[in-house]
Amino acid sequence: MKFTFGNLPSIGWEEPTGHLVELAQRAEAAGFDRFGVSDWRFYQDCFVVMTACLQGTTRLQVESLVTDPYVRHPSLTAAAHATMDELAPGRTIMGIGGGVEQPAFWGESRPHPLDAVRETVEICRQMWRGERVDFEGKVMRLHQAQLHFVAPRPNIPVLIAARGRRMLRLAGELADIVHLASFFVNVGHHRENLAAVCEGARAAGRAIDSFEVDISMPCSISPDRDAAREAARRPAAQGILWTAAAERYSRGRTDWVRPAQFRVPDDVVEALSSEWDFWTQPQLPAHLARLITDDILDDFALAGTAEECAARLRQIQEDLPRITGLRIYAVPPAGTSLYQGYVDMIEQFETVIRLVNDAVPTWAS
């Protein structure tokens, strides 16, 4: 299993940019395969941070996790990733999603996100091949765009992050890495997601084993099991609202159906939705955290000691053998600075990575 450390900078991040690079270096030393850099509006610039992380490491792959079609024109996104790949050959990944949960610059609309992602990927791949691109799409337009330097790779990997069924199908059709972005950690739900991905792959004539599939999972790991589980309630609440389509950007989405396996009581969803905005409030109020019982927590997060988290990941490997990677959304326990908390989490994950990847799953024996 490939491990990605990736959710920084995030809402509430106030540390200097250099700390992001230091965390990438620590992640590389701990055995992580990849480091994902967020493209949140008005935090440290994603591509600048990616470049610094690539220059500060020697093995680690670094990915935009994720950018979107609306924050920059695809031609500039293509040029940025080609530049990074020239500086660190073979270590750059372009991660992209529909951008439906970001403040928009094109008014309050994000026109046709499915088409926008498809067209962005097509433009980037044409430019990486050295072509002069004229493009008239449903969303994107481009006239005689061409890189004025030689991109080292025409096939920079593309990751597509998806939760809705149509975007999952598109990811199966186009992506080198399909990223199942749901925080709902349920085997049945992920099997349904994988079925949608496979539909897209079959429609495109792609072999199912010709691309990677990774999953997102909020994680809090500590020798203090109770502290880890308490910290994980915040991203679990975020995942509950996403899965229930009950927060500001997902309300009213016509492409999202609450999974059949979702078992959070309606009164809990209503309380989280009406009394907390995770886009502007980094901390989950204590009275809301108490609503997230242990069984609910385990549906939305990986939380506890390194040993028990490794055991759960091995079970996920066995239940979902098509999953090739894990992107952790790290949430450190309270009690230290945010930066030190991430440092501690990376150290704990060194044990998790070893225990997971040294084990031979029963399905492979």
N, C-alpha and C positions, 0 to 999 in steps of 0.2 A: 504494500500500500504506500502511495506517495503522500507525504504530509506537507500541507501548506499552512504557514502562519499568516493570517491575513484578515485584519479589520482595522488597520490604522493608516492614516489618522481617522478617528471616528468622532462622532458627536461628543463634545465634552473634552476632547484632547487639547491640552494646554502646554504640552512639553515642547522643547525646541526640536527643530528638524533633525539635528544631529543625533538625537535619541532614537529616531526612526532608523537611521543607518546603523547605530549600535545594536539595535534589536535584530536587524537583518544579519549582522555579523554573528550575534549570539545564536540565532536560529540556525545558521549554517553550521556552526560548531556543534550544536546539539543534534544534528542529523536531519533537520528539515530539508526537504527537497526544493521547496518553493517559498517565496515570500510575496504576498499579495498586498498591493498598495491601493487604498481607496481613492476614489475621485469625488470626494464630497465638496460641494460648492464652498469656496472661500476658506477652506483649510489649506494646508501646504499643498502646492501643486503636485498632482499625481506623477506627471512625467519627470519633473525635476527630482522628486524623491526617488522614483525608480532608477534614474540615472545614477544618483549618488549611491544607492544601494548596490547597483551593479558594479560600480567602481570600487566599492568598499568590500566586495566579496570575490571569491574565485570560482566557486562551484554552483552556488545557489541560482536557480532560475527566479526571475522577478516578473510579476504579471500585474497588469492593471486589473484590479478586482473590485468593481469593474468601472470602466468608463461607459459613456452612452453616446448615441448619435447626435445629441443636441448641444453638448457643451463645446464641441469643436467641430469644424468641418472634417469629414472623413479623410480628405486629402492631407490635412495637417496631422491627423491621427496616424495615418500611414507613414508620413515623413518622420514623425517622432519615434515610432517603434522601429523603423529602419535604422535611424540614427543610433538608438540604444543597442540594436543588434549588431551594428558595426563596432561599437565600443566593447561589447561583451558577446562575442559570437556564440550563437546557440543558446543564449540564456534569457531571451526576451519572449514574453507571451502577451499577446493582445487579448485581454478579457473585456467583453462588452455585454451590455444588457439593454433593456428597453428604456431605462431611465424614468420609469413611471413613478418612482418614489424619491424624486429629487425636485427641488425648486426649479421651475422652468424659466428659460430666457425668451421663449417664443410665446409670450403671454402665458396663460395657464394651461395651454394645450401642448401636447407632445404628438405631433401629427403622425398617425399610422406607425406605431412603434415597431410592429413586425416588419413592415416594408423598410423602415429606416434601418433596422439592424441588418436585414438582408442586403440592402444597397450599400451600407457601410462596409460590410465584409467583402462584397464584390469589388468595390472601388479600391480598397486596401490591397487585395490580392493582385489586381491588375497593376497597380503602381509598384508593388514589390517585384513583379516580373519585369519591370523596366518599361512597361508599355506607356504610350501617350494616351491618356484617357479622355474620351468624350462620353459623357453620361447624362441621360435625361431620364430620371426615375420618377417614381410617384412622390418621393420626398426630396431626394438629393439631385443636384444638378452640378455638372462639372464640365469645363471646356479646356481641352488641350493641357491637362495637368500631367506632369512627368517629373520624377525625381531627378535632380541634377547631380546626383552622386550614385555610385553603384551600390545598391543594397546587397549585403553579403548573402542573404537568403531570400529566394522567391517564396519560400513556404514558411514564414514565421507562423508559429502555431496560433490559432484563434480559439479562444474559450468563449462560449456563449452561456450566460447565466439565465436560468429560466425557472419559473414556477407555474405559469399558466400553460394550458395544454397546447395552444398554438405555438408558443415560443419553444416549448419542449420539442415539438415536431420539427421546428426550424433548426434547433440545435442538432437533432439527429441527422438532419439533411446536410448541414454545412460545417459543424464545428469539429476541430481536432480534439477539443476537450469539452465535453458536455458537463455543465455545472448545475446540479440539482440544488437550487438555491433555497428550497423550503426549509424552514427551521423545524418542521414537524418531523420528528425522528421516529417514524413509524414504518415498519417493514412493509405492511400492506400498501400504505400510501406511496412509498418509494417504488414498489413494484408497478403501481399504476403509472407513476411518472416514467419509469423505464419503458413501459409498454408504448407510451406516446412517443418517446425518443425513437424506439424501434420502428414505429410507423413512418416517421420521417426518414429514417435511414433506408428502409425498404423502398419508399417512394423514389428516393434518389439513387437507388441501385448500389447502396453502400453496404459492405459487410459489417455486421454488428460488432465484430471485434477489431474494427479498423480505427477506432477512436477511443479515447479515454472517457471515463465517467467518474466525476467526483461529487461529493456531497458536502453541504455546509452543516456545521454542528456547533452551536454555542458550547463552550467548554470552560469549566472552572475546576482546576485540579490543585490539590493541596494536601499535605499530611494531616491538616485539620479538616476532616471530612465535613463537619457541620458548617465551617466557614465557607468551604467551596460550594456547598449546596445553597447556602444563603445567597452568595454572590450570583449564582446562576439563575436565580428567580427573575432578575431584571431582564436578561435576554429571552428567558422563557416567556415572560409577559409580552415582549415584542413579537415573538413567534406566534403566540396565541392570537394577537390582533391581526397579524398578517394572514394567518391561516383562516381566521374567521371573517376576513375582509371587513374589519371593523376599525381601521385607522384611516387617517385623512386621505391618503393616496389610493388606498385599495377599495374604499367604499364605492359601490356602484360599478365595479369592474364587471363587464358582461362576460369576460373570458374566464372567470374564476368561480369555481363551485367548491363549497366547503366539503372537505373529504368526508367520506362515510365513516372513517375511523376516528374522526374528531369527537372527543368526549368531554370537553370542558363545559361545565354548566353555563347556561345563558346568563345567569346573574353575575358570574365571574367575568364573562366577556363584557357585559354592560358596564360593570364597575371599572374595569381597566380602560374601556373606551371613553367613558365619560369623565373620569377623574384623573387621567394621566395622558400626556402627549409625549411619547418617547422621542420625537424629533426635537423637542426643545427642553425636555427635563431629563438630564442624564441619570438621575436617581429615581428608583421606583419607591414611592411612599410605603412605609412599613405596613400600614393597614392593608394595602393591596398585595404586598408580598405574602402576607399571611393567608391570602385566598388561594395561593398556588400550593396545593398539597404535594406530597412526595410523588404520588403516582402521576399527577399532571406534570410535574417537573421533569420526570424521566421521559415523557413524550416530547419534550422540547429542548433538552440539554443533556450533555455529558458532564456529570459533576460527582466529585468524590476524590478518593485517593488515586494515585497513579496506577496502582495494581488493579483496583476495581474498574477503572476507566479502560485500561488495556483489555481486561476480560470482556467488557461490553463491546469494545471494538472488534475483538476476535469473533464474537457472536454475530455482529453485523456482517463481517466478512463471510461467515458461513451462510447466513441467511440471504445475503445479496452478493453473490460471487462476481456479478458484473461490475460492482463498484471497485474502481482502481485507486481512488484517492480520497483524502479527507481534508477539507479546509476548515481549520478551527477558527471560530469566532471567540477569541480569548476574553475572559472576564475574570480579572484577578480578585481574590478575596479582599475585603476591606482591611485597613490597618497599616498600610504603607503608602508611599507615593505611587501614583499610577505607573510611572516608569518602572519602579522597583517591583511592582506587582507583576508586570509583564516579564521582567527578568526572571522572577521566581517561577512563573508559569512555564517559561521556556525550559528552565532546568528540570521541572517536573516532567515535561514532555520528552526529555531525553530518555527517561525510563520507559515511558509509554511506547515510544517509537521502537525501542529495543525489544520490549516484550511482545509487541504486535508483529514486528517483522522477523523476529527470530523464531516465532512459533510456526508450526506447520498445521494449518487448519484441517479439520477432519475431511472436508470435501476434496482436499488435494491429496489425501493419503490413500 
